[in-house]
Amino acid sequence: MKNSMDPCSQNGNRLYQSEIKIFYWTDSTTALCWITNNKPWKQYVQHRVQEIRQLSPKKSWSCCPGPENPQTYHQETLRETI
């Protein structure tokens, strides 16, 4: 049965979400540690980590250090133009 409202369906060809690899990046090694480890964190951190883990698998997260982060370059360029 085809569902026209299905976001994974395109032109009659079904894309399965399991075929699409999604990667998540952070420039914070601390945040990456919180997400990937199973330690009990303080309440605020634990709530945020639980929410992230519900929305994404732990193993799909990686760290992109600040100097290698393309967003850092764009922020510095923007600051220079202001």
N, C-alpha and C positions, 0 to 999 in steps of 0.2 A: 504494500500500500504506500503510495507516494503522498507526502505531505508538502504542499506548496509553500508552507510557512517554515519548513525545515531549513535552518541556516546552513546545514551541511549538504544541501542538495543544490546542484547547479546544472541547468540545461538537461535535466533528466539523468545526469550522471551523479551518483551519490559519492561524496567524499566522506571517508570515515575519519573521525577525529583521531583514531589511533594511528593513522598514517602520517599525521602532521606532528612533527616534533617542535615543541615550543621550549625556548630557553629563556630564563629570567636572569637578569644581571643586577648586581649591586656593587657600589664602589666601597662598601663598608665591610671589612673582614669581621667586625663585631656582629653586624646584622646577619651575615652569612653563618657565623657560628651559632647564633640564636636559632636560625631556621633549620640548620642541618643536625644539630645535637638534640638529644632527648632529655637534657637536664631540666629540672624544675627552675624556672626563672621567676623573677619578681612579678607581681600581679599584672602590671601594665604591659611588660614585655611578653609575658605568657599569653595574654589575650590577643595581642597583635600577631604573635607567632602562630597561635592556633588558627586565626583567621587566614593567614598566608598559607598554612599547611592544608586547610580545607579547600583552598582555591588552586593549589599547585603542588605537585610532588616535590619532596625535598631534594631529590637527586637532579632536578632540572635547574637548580640554582647554581650560579658561579659568581666569582668576583672579578671585576674589571677595575684594576687600580686606577686611581685618579689621573695620573699622567697618560694612561692609555685610553681613558674614557673619552669618547667623542663629544659627549655633553660638556665636559670640562673645557674643551677647546672652544666650543660655541659660546659658553659663558664668558671666557676670557676675551674673545673677539668682541662680544657685545659690550663689555666693560670699556674696552679700548675706544669704541666708537662713540661712547656717551660723553 
